[in-house]
Amino acid sequence: MEVEARPRALSARGSGRWQHVLRFLVVMGPGIITANVDNDAGGITTYSLAGARYGYALVWTLVPITIALVVVQEMCARMGAVTGKGLADLIRENFGVRLTFYVMVLLLLADLGNTVAEFAGVAASLEIFGLSRYATVPPAAVFVWWLVVYGSYRRVEKVFLAACLFYLAYVASGGVAIETAADAAQALRPLAGAYCAALFAFGLFNASLFSASVLPLATAYSVCEALGWETGVNKRMREAPHFYGLYTGLIVLGAAIVLVPGIPLIPVMYLSQVANGVLLPVVLVFMLLLINRRDLMGQYTNGTAMNAAAWVTVIVTSGLSLYLAAAVFFGTT
């Protein structure tokens, strides 16, 4: 009896471990997907260009970058937990509508550039197989619009989780001089051999399509929240016309710009990240001013160490953003 019971006990333990793993994935799944939204077409292009130019010389920057990300994300989460409001809403309430409007215009322009980059990624990934952007970008735009407006997140969550694994392929793409998507695909040859083009194309297409679904949605939420308009995919179009109008407009404009003849896809994806870098310090300053207000945060304002880390992040990112902008405009990159 003991011999027979032992395999059953081991089997029960094994199934129990798998249940814990599945529960962990249920909780972390949306976070993993959301985190990978930032690894979009513009991000992948920038990683590849940096790897092509500097090799592994900048790997050490991952440590301070990770620390900065932890600091910023913790502050955002703390403000949301204490106030029950988003950053855009807090900026409007504490700094006025006019200043909020200008900040949202900057956000809208930057995210329009990001949306253009996502559809540029769709075009570049499928051009590897000889498909014209005029045949691929319009259907992709229609699909991402339908996915958010009429689709269900739960139905595609598992697919996106599996697709996240393909981001690991880009670790191997840091050693080639890259000017086109085809060049980046060839950088994966040591890892994938003859299948390098297909692997890169699928990864870039997946990242682009996924981010093109989520990024305009996040932008519409932020702008509508800041200006006091109705938001939410759970509302009908007539109940939240500004929200759906912004989301639709970003997708239509983003796809249309990519279809302009002669638009270079790789520079478009790279410049979208430059716009993000310029906007980031502005948002961080507002965040720091808000989180240190005791009338807003009570006992949950920043401590001395957190403020020091946050202001160092602001100063460093501001300096790097100015340098990057100057390098782009004066052609020194």
C-alpha positions in Angstrom: 0.0 0.0 0.0 2.8 2.4 0.9 4.6 1.7 -2.5 1.4 2.4 -4.4 0.7 5.6 -2.4 4.1 7.0 -3.0 3.6 7.7 -6.7 0.2 9.2 -6.0 1.8 11.5 -3.5 4.5 12.6 -5.9 1.9 13.1 -8.6 -0.2 15.2 -6.3 2.9 17.3 -5.4 3.7 17.8 -9.0 0.2 18.9 -9.9 0.3 21.2 -6.9 3.5 22.9 -8.2 1.9 23.3 -11.6 -1.1 24.9 -10.1 1.1 27.4 -8.3 2.9 28.1 -11.6 -0.4 28.6 -13.4 -1.7 30.9 -10.6 1.5 32.9 -10.9 1.0 33.3 -14.6 -2.6 34.3 -14.2 -1.5 37.2 -12.0 1.7 38.1 -13.9 0.4 37.5 -17.4 -1.1 40.9 -18.0 2.1 42.5 -16.5 4.4 40.5 -18.8 2.3 41.5 -21.8 2.1 45.2 -20.7 5.9 45.3 -20.1 6.5 43.9 -23.6 4.5 46.6 -25.2 7.5 48.9 -24.7 9.6 46.4 -26.7 7.8 47.7 -29.8 9.0 48.3 -33.3 10.8 51.6 -32.3 12.4 49.9 -29.3 13.6 46.9 -31.2 15.0 49.1 -33.9 16.8 51.3 -31.4 18.2 48.2 -29.6 19.5 46.9 -32.9 21.1 50.2 -33.9 22.7 50.6 -30.5 24.0 47.0 -30.6 25.3 47.5 -34.2 27.2 50.6 -33.2 28.4 49.8 -29.6 28.3 46.1 -29.4 28.2 45.0 -25.7 29.9 48.2 -24.5 26.7 49.6 -23.1 25.4 46.5 -21.3 26.4 48.0 -18.0 23.7 50.7 -18.4 21.0 48.1 -17.8 21.8 48.3 -14.1 21.1 52.1 -13.6 18.2 51.9 -16.1 16.6 49.1 -14.2 17.0 51.1 -10.9 15.5 54.2 -12.6 12.5 52.2 -13.9 11.8 50.7 -10.4 11.9 54.2 -8.9 9.5 55.7 -11.4 7.1 52.8 -11.5 7.0 52.6 -7.7 6.1 56.3 -7.5 3.4 56.0 -10.2 1.9 53.0 -8.4 2.0 54.8 -5.0 0.3 57.9 -6.4 -2.4 55.8 -8.0 -3.0 53.7 -4.8 -3.2 56.8 -2.5 -5.2 59.2 -4.7 -7.2 56.7 -6.8 -6.4 58.8 -9.9 -4.2 58.7 -12.9 -1.2 61.0 -13.5 -3.0 63.0 -16.2 -6.0 63.6 -14.0 -3.7 64.7 -11.1 -1.8 67.1 -13.4 -5.1 68.8 -14.5 -6.4 69.1 -11.0 -3.2 70.5 -9.5 -1.7 72.6 -12.4 -4.7 73.7 -14.3 -6.3 72.9 -17.7 -4.1 75.1 -19.8 -0.8 73.5 -18.7 -2.3 70.1 -18.9 -3.4 70.8 -22.5 0.1 71.6 -23.5 1.5 68.5 -21.9 -1.2 66.4 -23.6 -0.4 67.9 -27.0 3.3 66.8 -26.5 2.1 63.4 -25.4 -0.2 63.1 -28.4 2.5 64.1 -30.9 5.0 61.7 -29.3 2.5 58.8 -29.3 1.5 59.6 -32.9 5.1 59.2 -33.8 5.1 55.9 -31.9 2.0 54.7 -33.7 3.6 55.5 -37.0 6.6 53.5 -35.8 4.4 50.5 -35.1 2.9 50.5 -38.6 6.4 51.1 -40.0 7.4 47.9 -38.1 4.5 46.0 -39.7 5.6 47.2 -43.1 9.3 46.5 -42.6 8.7 43.0 -41.2 6.6 41.9 -44.1 8.7 43.6 -46.7 11.3 40.9 -45.8 9.0 38.5 -47.6 8.5 40.9 -50.5 5.1 42.1 -49.5 4.3 45.7 -50.2 3.4 48.1 -47.3 0.3 49.1 -49.3 -1.0 45.6 -49.1 -0.1 44.9 -45.4 -0.5 48.2 -43.4 -4.2 48.9 -44.1 -5.4 45.4 -43.1 -3.2 45.6 -40.0 -4.7 49.0 -39.1 -8.3 47.6 -39.5 -7.4 44.5 -37.4 -5.9 46.4 -34.4 -8.9 48.8 -34.4 -11.3 45.9 -34.4 -9.4 44.0 -31.8 -9.8 46.8 -29.2 -13.2 48.1 -30.2 -14.9 44.7 -30.6 -12.5 42.0 -29.5 -11.9 40.4 -26.1 -8.6 40.8 -24.3 -9.0 37.4 -22.6 -9.2 35.6 -26.0 -5.8 37.0 -27.2 -3.9 37.0 -23.8 -2.6 33.5 -24.2 -1.4 34.1 -27.7 0.4 37.3 -26.7 2.0 35.5 -23.8 3.4 32.9 -26.1 4.5 35.5 -28.6 6.5 37.3 -25.8 9.0 34.4 -26.0 10.1 35.6 -29.5 11.6 38.8 -28.0 14.4 36.6 -26.7 15.6 36.2 -30.3 16.8 39.8 -30.4 19.5 39.2 -27.9 21.6 37.8 -30.7 21.1 40.7 -33.1 23.6 43.2 -31.5 26.7 42.7 -33.7 25.9 43.7 -37.3 25.7 47.2 -38.9 22.0 47.7 -39.5 20.2 50.0 -41.9 17.2 48.0 -43.0 15.0 45.3 -41.6 16.7 42.8 -43.8 20.0 43.7 -42.2 18.6 43.1 -38.8 17.2 39.8 -39.9 20.6 38.6 -41.1 22.0 39.5 -37.6 20.0 36.5 -36.3 21.7 34.0 -38.7 24.0 32.6 -36.0 21.0 31.8 -33.9 18.4 30.7 -36.4 20.4 29.9 -39.5 18.3 29.9 -42.7 15.2 30.8 -40.7 16.7 34.1 -39.5 14.5 36.2 -41.8 11.3 34.5 -40.8 12.2 34.7 -37.1 13.0 38.4 -37.2 10.0 39.2 -39.3 7.6 37.3 -37.0 9.1 38.9 -33.9 9.0 42.4 -35.4 5.5 41.9 -36.8 4.2 40.6 -33.5 5.7 43.5 -31.5 4.4 46.1 -34.0 0.9 44.7 -34.2 0.6 44.3 -30.4 1.9 47.7 -29.6 -0.2 49.3 -32.3 -3.2 47.9 -30.5 -2.3 49.0 -27.0 -0.3 52.3 -27.4 -3.1 54.4 -29.1 -5.5 53.0 -26.5 -3.3 54.2 -23.6 -2.9 57.6 -25.3 -6.6 58.0 -25.7 -7.1 57.1 -22.0 -4.5 59.6 -20.9 -5.7 62.5 -23.0 -9.4 61.9 -22.2 -8.6 61.5 -18.5 -6.6 64.8 -18.5 -9.4 66.8 -20.2 -12.3 65.2 -18.3 -13.8 63.3 -21.1 -15.5 59.9 -20.9 -13.1 56.9 -21.4 -13.3 53.1 -21.5 -13.7 50.3 -24.0 -16.7 49.2 -21.9 -18.6 52.2 -23.1 -20.3 52.6 -26.5 -19.0 55.0 -29.1 -21.8 57.5 -28.5 -21.0 57.4 -24.8 -17.3 58.2 -25.2 -16.9 59.8 -28.7 -13.7 61.7 -27.8 -12.1 58.5 -26.6 -12.9 56.4 -29.7 -12.3 59.4 -31.9 -8.7 59.8 -30.6 -8.0 56.0 -30.8 -9.3 55.8 -34.3 -7.5 59.0 -35.4 -4.2 57.8 -34.1 -4.5 54.5 -36.0 -5.7 56.1 -39.2 -3.0 58.8 -39.2 -0.3 56.4 -38.1 -1.0 54.0 -40.9 -1.5 56.7 -43.5 1.9 58.4 -42.8 3.6 55.0 -43.3 2.0 54.8 -46.7 3.4 58.1 -47.9 5.8 57.2 -50.8 9.5 57.4 -49.8 9.1 57.3 -46.1 12.2 55.5 -44.7 10.9 52.9 -42.2 14.0 52.4 -40.0 14.6 56.2 -39.3 10.9 56.6 -38.5 11.0 53.9 -35.9 14.2 55.3 -34.4 13.0 59.0 -34.3 9.9 57.9 -32.4 12.1 56.8 -29.5 13.9 60.2 -29.7 10.5 61.9 -29.1 9.8 59.6 -26.2 13.2 60.6 -24.6 12.4 64.3 -25.0 8.9 63.9 -23.4 10.1 61.7 -20.5 11.8 64.4 -18.3 8.7 66.7 -18.6 6.5 63.9 -17.2 9.0 63.0 -14.5 9.1 66.6 -13.2 5.3 66.7 -12.9 5.4 63.4 -11.1 8.0 64.5 -8.6 6.2 67.8 -7.8 2.9 65.9 -7.2 4.3 63.0 -5.1 6.0 65.4 -2.7 2.8 67.3 -1.9 1.7 66.3 1.6 -1.8 67.6 1.1 -2.1 65.1 -1.8 -0.1 62.1 -0.6 -0.2 62.5 3.2 2.4 60.3 4.9 3.2 58.6 1.6 5.3 61.4 0.1 8.9 60.6 -1.1 11.6 60.1 1.4 15.1 61.7 1.0 16.6 58.6 -0.7 13.7 58.2 -3.1 13.8 61.9 -4.0 17.6 61.8 -4.6 17.2 58.8 -6.9 14.3 60.4 -8.7 16.0 63.7 -9.3 19.1 62.1 -10.5 17.0 60.2 -13.0 15.4 63.5 -14.1 18.7 65.2 -14.5 20.4 62.3 -16.4 17.4 61.7 -18.7 17.2 65.4 -19.4 20.8 65.6 -20.3 20.7 62.5 -22.5 17.5 63.7 -24.2 19.1 67.1 -25.1 22.2 65.3 -26.4 20.2 62.9 -28.4 18.0 65.6 -29.9 21.1 67.6 -30.8 22.8 64.6 -32.3 19.7 63.9 -34.5 19.2 67.4 -35.7 22.9 68.0 -36.4 23.5 64.6 -37.9 26.1 63.3 -35.4 24.4 60.0 -34.6 
